[in-house]
Amino acid sequence: MITTIRGFISKIRKQISVWEFPQYVWFRGEPDVETRLLPKLYRPKSDGLEHNENKLLQMFRMKAPSFAPGLIPPRENIDEWLFLAQHVGLPTRLLDWSENSLLALYFALKQDKPVVWMLDPMALNTKLKVPNKPIKHDKIIIEKFDEFPLTWFRPKLPSINIGHDNIRRAWEADKGSFDLPVAVHPTYIHPRMLAQRSVFTIHGGKKEPIDALVDATIIAKFEILPKSRQIMLNDLSRLGIQESDAFPDLDGLARELATIY
């Protein structure tokens, strides 16, 4: 169990030392050690029913312009619409991660049983080499990318862009070629995405938690001792990680001031 900020950083260093791509890792804070790495879209609802992914997105795209015209992307930019929907709380196939380890820790510490997950996103993407099922063409060409695929780029068949393929599944009745999630850099369509150093994984054909789909060479879990929460939150505050840093708006400022004073 982790009890200090120093212990948290030490765990990160130790894990990075044995990973394939140690220069670049992502983090996700969770409020409970039992929470699996599954997008909200696939988590069980209280009434036992499942979300309708396509209806959620289509209705969101139709109605959102009247609520926040300054944030609305062009209608055809389906990747940006998906990023926006995820960031404001709509259930989607995306899972939020951050490039900022201390910010992920801050989110985790706000709840009773905190845990921080660490992901090697480049190692995850190297596993996406072949499609999980046949498509129209006998042969396909996976578009090459140095680190992360461009979510907006849809090449002509038989070429396939892994990032866009998983994005498109959300809008086209889950039709796609890949089983595993793919790690992508989003377009920063919402101001909070910059503050939170947002990055995403996009689920593909398998609707299982990421921690069930990959092994320890790609993902790690750090549990925080619950009774150390407040001490670690105080330390994070001294290091400059507070509510208005995660939520740089009036709501975030108000919550931060209410905590301090």
HUSUL-V587969 format. One line per field, one symbol per residue. ss: DSSP state (a for helix, b for strand, c for the rest). phi: phi as a letter, one per 40 degrees, with the letter a starting at -180 (. if undefined). Layout:
ss->???
phi->???
//
This chain:
ss->cbccaaaaaaaaaaaacccccccccbbbbbcccccccccaaaccccccccccaaaaaaaaaaaaaaccaaaccccccaaaaaaaaaaccccccbbbbbccaaaaaaaaacccccbbbbbcaaaaaaccccccccccccccbbccccccccccccccccbbcaaaaaaaaccccccccccccbbbccccccaaaaaccbbbbbcccccccaaaacccccbbbbbbcaaaaaaaaaaaaaccccaaaacccaaaaaaaaaaac
phi->.cbaccccccccdccccbccbccabbbacbcacccccbdddbcccccgcbccdccdcccccccddccadcbccddcccccccccdccchccbccbcbbcbcccccdccccbcbcabcbbccccdccccbbccacbdccbbbcdcacbbcccccbccdccbcdccccccdcbbfgcabbcccbcbcccccbdcccccfcabbbcbcccbcdcccbbccbbbbbcbcdccdccccccccccgbbccccbcacccccccccccb
//
